Amino acid sequence: MTSLAGRNYARALFELAAEGGVSAQVEQEVRATCTALFDPPDVRAFLRNRLIGRTAKKRVVRGAFEGAVQQPLLVLLYLLVDRGRTMLLGEIAEEYERLSRLARGVRKVTLDTAFPLAQAEVARVTRALESSLQARVELELRVQPALVGGVRAFSEGKVIELSVEGRLRDLRSRLVRGAPRGAAAPPASEDEARRPDGQR
């Protein structure tokens, strides 16, 4: 989950990259830059060390990335070093990728299922999600055995409820609130449902 600061930096970067017509290039570069800065333990420790000045850190960033990444990204890297916020780069990369997907009309959906789905089932669920979201869908599949039947989908931090479990929750909620006006109340038991009217 990205912080407000991470989202703000990402949006500013995306807008600058879009204005310069380089948003696709920056999308690739921001993730690669994040990997280069934080995967090697010595580089990560160097950037986090508060005893090392900003000038020295910016010199390292300049040597590694000047001419290798688009200008908006390089400016952002300098800004993060100046403000001691380089650790936000992972969040920024995640949010930038989300903004880029949305601009292309694509939604990323994480799909939880109680059991592995066959390819035909994945295709059917994908079509249903695309129809519901009015967007192309990129699916990430996860098996969650505890899920009660069906599937459950998450997109943009929101739950798209498709499971039997969710329908049962909705039914319980309606019963607690009371049946809608004009609707028949559900029988108290299966035996009562079988009895003729007026008999107890």
Secondary structure, 3 states (H helix, E strand, C coil): CCCHHHHHHHHHHHHHHHHCCCHHHHHHHHHHHHHHHHCCHHHHHHHHCCCCCHHHHHHHHHHHHCCCCCHHHHHHHHHHHHCCCHHHHHHHHHHHHHHHHHHCCEEEEEEEECCCCCHHHHHHHHHHHHHHHCCEEEEEEEECCCCCCCEEEEECCEEEECCHHHHHHHHHHHHHHCCCCCCCCCCCCHHHHHCCCCCC
